[in-house]
């Protein structure tokens, strides 16, 4: 596994993530979506789909389930856009929808024991991770890290959110986000080093 390549992706040299494209959302887009403006909906989807996928994947730990919930999330956003209240945290609202749908998906799967849970070791079909080594590291992260640690690391690595933005969007204290981020990286690094020996 290419630990250095993955860690360079997860821990950008500039802690403000200037190397990543910033996710900036004009909250009036929800008014346009509520008015059935398909161009606004498509624009919002293009801006946020990768971030929502990373967030959902951290909870569900399964690519296909994550894709289902991402699709459901955007359907719900389109149907509920008229309910959005501008608060300066549009992604917090989106994450609340995505988290609720993810929890519903997990409960459904638990009730239906006949559904097979995908084996992460054989499922290398992650949309945004193209390098084989990085896929293996992602699988490891999904297996050994807590959901919150995985959410924080993926939002930072995949979406380029700063730790402060993650704290705002997940409604956590900045110190908690930093602690979980660093604890998750330490766990991941320790595990990968042990596996390479």
N, C-alpha and C positions, 0 to 999 in steps of 0.2 A: 504494500500500500504506500502511496506517495504522500507521506505525512507532511513534508515541507510544502508541497504544492497546495494541499488542502488548507494548511494553516495560513499560508500566504493569502488564500482567498478569504478565509474567515477573519483574519486579523490584518486588515489593511495597514500599511505603514502610517498613514495619516488617520488618526483616531476620529476625525470629523467626517470620514468617508467622502472626502472631496473627489476621490477616484470613481465613486459610484454616481450614477445619475440620480438626482434627488426626485423623490416622489412628491409632487406638488399638486394638490387638488383644490380647485376653485369650488367652494361649497354650493355655489349657484347651479352647479351641474345637476344636482338632485332635483331642482325645480324644473330644469329642462327634461330630465328623465321622467319626472311625474307628468309632464305635459306631452309624453309619448314621443319625444325627440329621439329617434333611433341613432342619429349621429352622435348625440351626447352620450347615449348608453354605450355605443361602440367605443367612443373615446375613453370613457371611464373604465371599461373592460380592458382595453389595451394598456392603460396606465397602471392598473392594479392587479391584473390576473396573476401575474407571477408572485406577487406578495401574498395574495390570498391563498394560492396553492401552497406556498412554503408554510404559511401559518396552519393550514388545515392538515398538511402532511405531518406536521409535528405532533398532532393529536392522534390522527388515525393510523399513522405508520404503514400506510398501504396506498400505493399509487392510484389504483383503480377507484378505491373508495374516496380518495382525496379528489379525484376528478369529478366524481358524482356530486360530492358536497360543494365543490367550487361552482358547478353548474347550478345547483339548487340555490346557492348563495346569491348568484346574480339574478336568478328568477325572483327571489325574495326582494332583493334590492329594487328591481324594476317595479314590483308590485307595491312596495312600501315606501318608495322615494318621497311621496307626498307627506309622509310622517316624519321625515328627517328634520330635526331642529338644529340650525347652525350653532355650533358650540366651539368651532375651531379644531375639532377632532374628528374629521370624517372617517378616518380609518378605524377609530375606536368603535364607531357605530357598525362598520362593516365587520370588524373582528367579533363583535358581540353576536351578530347574525351567524357568522361562520362557526363560531364556537358552539352556539346552541344547536345548529344543524349537525355539527360533528358529534356532539354528545348524543343526539337523537339517533344518529347512525350507529354509534357504538352500542347503545341500548338495544336497538333493533337486532344487531348481530349477536348480542349476548342472549337474547330471547330465542333466537333461531339457531340452535346448536348445529343444525344440519348444514349451515353455511360454512364453507371452509375458509379459514383465515389464511391469506396468502403467505407463503414462505418468503421472507425478505431475502434470504440467501439466493433464491432462484429468480427473484423479481428485480431485474436490472432496468426496468422500464420507467425511469424517472425523467420527467419532461425537460428539466432545465440543467441536469447534470449529465454532460456528454462524455467526460473522461471516465474510463473504466475504473481507474484508481479512486477518483472522487466519488463514484457511485458506491464503491465498497466502503469508503469512509462514511458516507451518508448512511448507509445501512447500519454500520456500527453505531453511529450517533443515535439513530432511531431505536436501537436495541438497548443501549446502556445508559442513555441520558434520560432525565425526567422530561415530561412534556414541556414544562416551562423552560427548562434549559435548552431544549431543542428549538422551541419557538423563538427564543431570544437569539440563539446562534444563527438560525436560518433567516430571521428577519434582518439581522445585521449583514450576513454574508450574501444572501440572495437578493435582498431588496435594497441594501445600502442604508438602512435606517441607522441613525446615530442611537447611542444608548438612551439619550434623553427622549428622542422620538418614540423609541420602543416603550419607555416608561410611561409616556403620555398616552400612547395608543392602547397599551395593555392595562392602564390605570394602576401602575405599580410605582413604588418609590424608586428613584434613580439608583440608590444604594443597593436595593434588592436586585434590580436588573444587572448591575455591575457584578454583584456577588455571584448570581446564578450564571452569568456569562463566563466569568473566570473559573468558577468551579466546574462547569461543563467542559470547558477547554482542557482543564487539568485532567479530568477523568478520561476524556477522549485521547489526549496525548499519552497518558500513562498506559492505557489499553493498547494503543497502536504500537507503542515502543515495545511493550511486552510481546505482542504478536510478531514483530519483526525479528525478535531474537531467535 
